[in-house]
């Protein structure tokens, strides 16, 4: 396929834009021996190539004079395993970079597509750190949990800057490929949903959106019904004698939790692991709120008041999300702290 602005160069002469034509054009020709350059990584196409030209490589008959590059590509494709450097193998880079399949050739869609995938990877990073922090709190290792929470909060930094990248897509550019999204929406990110559940914002209705997705629904269900990292933080305060009463099903009275955190700040200083835990939780919640607020601004800047693609109301939905705070009693404790220097 040739196009007016296709930048694909010739293999042997990079200054020759072989695929450029005044009008979109299909060029049909017979398969040639040099096509190993283009189809070596496609098993089905290579099988046909091998049927037609494989004898030239196998017999090395006189007069074939195949370039060494052709031979190397043929032998690699015949083995079915591409050679990898240790870096590529360790990070699965070839697999990772093969997962970008935008639905149009508009360059802005590739930006949108790649940023979406990067966000999912960062959601997973934050989720794994939160899960590790939760387990540390179960065994009373508050400082170890705080260290995991600190890394999670740091990871929310690059997550927030993804909105800066997407702000480079103009409304007209986004509209050029938006219809290709169909009903696809970030609201159905199961990794994000599991992250919210693990932080303490549980929702049966949000979990039901994944009920029919095999392999996903089970993970979402577990994240919904197990204790959150905040549940375990409150349980730790209770074991340390700061949170009175009994939670029963894990739902502590908000006023009791608010007073417990106020005591941590008033009676304990930075030398206390509970103080450090509280501040790290707030760091994380603060970073998350910044991410949500910038999301709201970006969507309003790009699509205005249009409905969201996933059946949401768009910016109204995002505005409600931006106003939510994780660990609410920890935030509210600031309001009940007395004036003056603390005793520590």
matplotlib code that plots the C-alpha trace (Angstrom):
import matplotlib.pyplot as plt

x = [0.0, 1.4, 0.3, 1.1, 2.9, 4.2, 7.7, 8.8, 12.2, 13.7, 15.7, 18.8, 18.5, 17.0, 16.6, 14.1, 10.6, 9.5, 6.0, 5.1, 2.6, 0.4, -2.7, -3.3, -2.1, -1.9, 1.2, 0.7, 3.6, 4.9, 6.8, 10.5, 13.5, 14.3, 10.9, 12.6, 13.3, 9.6, 8.0, 10.6, 8.6, 5.3, 5.1, 2.3, 4.0, 7.4, 6.0, 4.9, 8.3, 10.1, 8.0, 9.0, 12.6, 13.8, 15.8, 18.1, 19.1, 19.2, 21.2, 23.4, 23.5, 25.9, 24.7, 22.3, 24.7, 22.3, 23.3, 24.4, 21.5, 19.0, 20.6, 20.6, 16.9, 16.0, 17.7, 16.2, 12.7, 13.2, 14.1, 11.0, 12.9, 14.2, 17.6, 17.4, 19.9, 19.8, 18.1, 15.3, 14.8, 14.7, 12.3, 10.3, 10.8, 10.0, 6.7, 5.9, 6.6, 4.5, 1.3, 0.5, -2.4, -4.1, -7.2, -6.3, -3.1, -3.7, -0.4, -2.3, -4.0, -0.6, 0.1, -3.3, -2.8, 0.7, -0.1, -3.1, -0.9, 1.8, -1.0, -2.0, 1.5, 1.9, -1.5, -0.1, 3.1, 1.1, -1.3, 1.6, 3.2, -0.1, -0.7, 2.8, 2.1, -1.2, 0.6, 3.2, 0.5, -1.1, 2.1, 2.7, 5.5, 4.4, 7.7, 8.0, 4.5, 5.3, 8.3, 6.0, 3.5, 6.3, 7.2, 3.5, 3.2, 6.3, 4.9, 1.8, 4.2, 4.7, 1.1, 0.1, 2.5, 0.7, -2.0, 0.6, 1.5, -2.2, -2.8, -0.7, -3.6, -5.9, -9.7, -9.8, -7.1, -8.9, -12.2, -10.4, -10.1, -12.5, -15.3, -12.9, -13.0, -16.6, -17.7, -14.1, -13.4, -10.9, -13.8, -13.4, -9.7, -9.8, -6.3, -7.4, -10.5, -8.5, -6.2, -9.2, -10.6, -7.3, -7.0, -10.5, -13.0, -15.2, -18.1, -20.2, -21.6, -18.1, -17.1, -20.1, -18.7, -16.1, -18.4, -18.3, -14.6, -13.1, -9.9, -10.5, -13.7, -12.1, -9.2, -11.6, -13.9, -11.0, -9.8, -13.4, -13.9, -10.6, -9.5, -8.0, -4.7, -6.6, -8.6, -5.3, -3.9, -6.9, -6.5, -2.9, -4.0, -6.5, -3.8, -1.6, -4.4, -5.2, -8.5, -11.2, -14.1, -14.4, -14.8, -16.7, -16.9, -14.0, -16.1, -14.8, -16.8, -15.5, -15.3, -13.2, -10.9, -10.6, -9.7, -7.2, -5.3, -5.4, -3.8, -1.0, -0.2, -0.6, 1.1, 3.6, 6.3, 8.3, 10.2, 7.1, 6.3, 2.6, 3.3, 5.4, 2.6, 0.0, 2.0, 2.9, -0.8, -1.6, 1.2, -0.3, -3.9, -2.6, -0.9, -3.9, -6.2, -3.8, -4.0, -7.8, -8.0, -5.7, -7.7, -10.8, -9.1, -7.8, -11.1, -12.9, -10.2, -10.5, -14.2, -16.0, -19.3, -19.7, -20.7, -17.9, -17.3, -18.0, -21.6, -20.5, -21.6, -18.1, -16.8, -19.6, -18.5, -14.9, -15.7, -17.3, -14.3, -11.9, -13.7, -13.3, -10.5, -8.9, -8.5, -11.0, -10.5, -6.8, -7.6, -10.2, -7.9, -6.2, -9.4, -9.4, -5.7, -5.3, -3.4, 0.2, 3.3, 2.8, 4.4, 7.0]
y = [0.0, 3.4, 6.7, 10.3, 10.9, 7.4, 7.9, 4.2, 4.2, 1.7, -1.1, -0.4, 3.4, 5.3, 8.4, 6.7, 6.7, 3.7, 3.6, 7.2, 8.0, 10.9, 8.8, 5.7, 2.8, -0.9, -2.4, -6.1, -8.3, -11.8, -12.8, -12.3, -13.7, -10.3, -10.4, -12.2, -8.7, -8.0, -11.3, -13.1, -12.4, -13.7, -17.5, -17.9, -15.7, -17.2, -20.7, -19.6, -18.0, -21.1, -23.2, -21.0, -20.1, -22.4, -24.6, -21.7, -21.5, -25.2, -26.3, -23.2, -24.0, -22.2, -18.9, -18.1, -15.6, -14.7, -11.8, -12.8, -10.7, -12.8, -16.0, -14.8, -13.8, -17.0, -19.2, -17.2, -17.5, -21.2, -21.8, -19.9, -18.1, -14.6, -13.9, -11.6, -9.6, -10.2, -6.8, -7.7, -11.1, -9.9, -7.0, -8.9, -5.8, -7.4, -8.6, -5.3, -3.3, -5.6, -4.8, -1.4, -1.9, 1.5, 1.4, 4.3, 5.7, 9.1, 9.8, 11.2, 7.9, 6.1, 8.7, 8.0, 4.3, 4.2, 6.5, 4.3, 1.2, 3.1, 4.0, 0.4, -0.6, 2.1, 1.2, -2.3, -1.0, 1.1, -1.8, -4.2, -1.7, -1.2, -4.9, -5.3, -2.5, -4.1, -7.4, -5.6, -3.8, -7.2, -8.2, -4.8, -3.7, -0.1, 1.3, -1.5, -0.6, 3.1, 2.3, 0.5, 3.4, 5.9, 4.0, 3.9, 7.7, 8.2, 6.1, 8.4, 11.2, 9.8, 8.7, 12.3, 13.5, 11.2, 13.9, 16.4, 14.1, 13.7, 17.5, 17.7, 16.1, 18.8, 18.3, 18.0, 15.4, 13.3, 13.5, 12.1, 8.7, 8.9, 6.9, 4.0, 3.6, 2.6, 1.9, 1.4, 3.6, 3.8, 3.2, -0.4, -0.6, -3.6, -2.8, 0.7, -0.7, -3.2, -0.4, 1.7, -1.3, -2.0, 1.6, 1.4, 2.7, -0.4, -0.6, -3.6, -1.8, -1.1, -4.7, -6.0, -4.3, -7.0, -9.9, -11.5, -11.1, -14.5, -14.4, -10.7, -11.1, -13.4, -11.0, -8.0, -10.0, -10.8, -7.2, -6.1, -8.4, -8.5, -5.8, -2.6, -1.1, 1.5, -1.2, -2.7, 0.7, 1.2, -2.3, -1.4, 1.7, -0.5, -3.0, -0.1, 1.1, 4.3, 3.3, 2.3, -0.1, -3.1, -2.9, -6.1, -6.2, -3.8, -0.6, 1.6, 4.6, 7.6, 9.7, 7.1, 6.8, 10.6, 10.9, 8.1, 9.8, 13.1, 11.4, 10.0, 13.6, 15.2, 12.6, 11.0, 12.7, 11.9, 9.3, 7.2, 4.6, 5.5, 9.1, 8.2, 5.8, 8.5, 11.0, 8.4, 7.5, 11.2, 11.5, 8.7, 10.1, 13.6, 12.2, 10.3, 13.4, 15.4, 12.6, 12.7, 16.5, 16.7, 14.0, 16.1, 19.2, 17.2, 15.7, 19.1, 20.6, 17.9, 16.9, 19.6, 18.5, 15.5, 12.2, 9.7, 6.7, 4.2, 5.4, 7.9, 11.6, 12.7, 15.6, 15.4, 11.9, 12.9, 15.9, 13.6, 11.3, 14.3, 15.3, 11.9, 11.5, 8.2, 7.7, 10.5, 10.4, 10.9, 14.1, 15.2, 14.7, 18.0, 19.8, 18.7, 19.2, 21.9, 25.1, 25.4, 23.3, 19.5, 18.1, 16.1]
z = [0.0, -1.0, 0.4, -0.2, 3.1, 4.0, 5.3, 4.9, 3.2, 0.8, 2.5, 0.5, -0.1, 2.9, 0.8, -1.6, -0.1, -1.9, -0.4, -1.3, -4.1, -5.1, -4.5, -2.3, -4.4, -4.1, -5.8, -6.6, -7.6, -7.2, -4.1, -4.5, -2.7, -1.1, 0.7, 3.5, 4.7, 5.3, 6.2, 8.3, 11.5, 10.3, 10.5, 7.9, 5.3, 6.0, 5.4, 1.9, 1.3, 2.5, 0.1, -2.8, -2.0, 0.8, -1.6, -2.3, 1.3, 2.0, -1.1, -1.4, -5.1, -7.3, -8.5, -5.6, -4.1, -1.2, 0.9, 4.4, 5.8, 3.9, 5.2, 8.8, 8.6, 7.0, 9.5, 12.4, 11.0, 10.3, 13.9, 15.0, 17.7, 17.3, 18.9, 21.9, 24.0, 27.7, 28.1, 25.6, 27.1, 30.7, 30.0, 27.3, 25.2, 21.9, 23.2, 24.9, 21.7, 19.6, 21.6, 20.0, 17.6, 17.0, 14.8, 12.5, 11.0, 12.7, 14.6, 17.6, 18.1, 18.7, 21.4, 23.0, 22.6, 24.1, 27.0, 27.8, 28.0, 30.0, 32.5, 32.9, 33.7, 36.3, 37.8, 38.3, 39.8, 42.4, 43.0, 43.8, 46.2, 48.0, 48.3, 49.8, 52.2, 53.3, 54.1, 56.1, 58.2, 59.0, 60.8, 62.5, 60.2, 59.9, 58.6, 56.0, 54.8, 54.7, 52.4, 50.0, 50.2, 49.5, 46.3, 45.3, 45.8, 43.7, 40.9, 40.8, 39.7, 36.2, 36.1, 36.6, 33.9, 31.4, 31.3, 30.2, 27.2, 26.3, 26.5, 23.3, 21.4, 20.2, 20.3, 16.5, 16.5, 19.2, 17.3, 14.3, 16.0, 18.9, 17.1, 16.9, 20.7, 20.5, 24.1, 25.3, 28.3, 31.1, 33.5, 32.6, 33.6, 36.0, 37.2, 38.2, 39.8, 41.9, 42.9, 44.2, 46.0, 47.7, 48.8, 50.4, 47.8, 47.3, 44.8, 44.0, 40.9, 39.6, 40.2, 38.2, 35.1, 35.0, 36.0, 32.5, 31.9, 32.4, 34.5, 35.4, 37.4, 39.9, 40.6, 40.9, 43.3, 45.6, 45.6, 46.4, 49.4, 51.1, 53.6, 52.2, 53.1, 55.1, 57.0, 58.0, 59.1, 61.3, 62.8, 63.6, 65.4, 67.4, 68.3, 69.5, 71.8, 69.9, 68.2, 70.7, 70.2, 67.9, 64.1, 63.8, 60.0, 59.6, 59.5, 62.3, 63.5, 61.5, 64.6, 66.5, 63.5, 63.2, 66.9, 66.7, 63.9, 65.8, 68.7, 66.4, 65.3, 68.7, 70.9, 68.5, 66.4, 63.3, 65.4, 65.6, 62.9, 63.2, 62.5, 59.4, 58.3, 58.5, 56.6, 53.9, 53.5, 53.0, 50.5, 48.5, 48.8, 47.8, 44.7, 43.7, 44.1, 41.9, 39.2, 39.3, 39.2, 36.1, 34.5, 34.9, 33.4, 30.4, 29.5, 29.8, 27.6, 25.0, 24.8, 26.8, 28.1, 25.7, 27.4, 28.2, 25.9, 28.7, 29.4, 32.0, 32.0, 31.2, 33.2, 35.8, 36.6, 36.8, 39.0, 41.5, 41.4, 41.9, 45.0, 46.7, 49.2, 50.2, 54.0, 54.9, 58.7, 58.2, 56.3, 58.8, 61.8, 60.7, 61.6, 65.2, 66.1, 68.8, 68.1, 69.5, 69.3, 70.0, 73.2, 71.3]

ax = plt.figure().add_subplot(projection="3d")
ax.plot(x, y, z, "-o")
ax.set_aspect("equal")
plt.show()
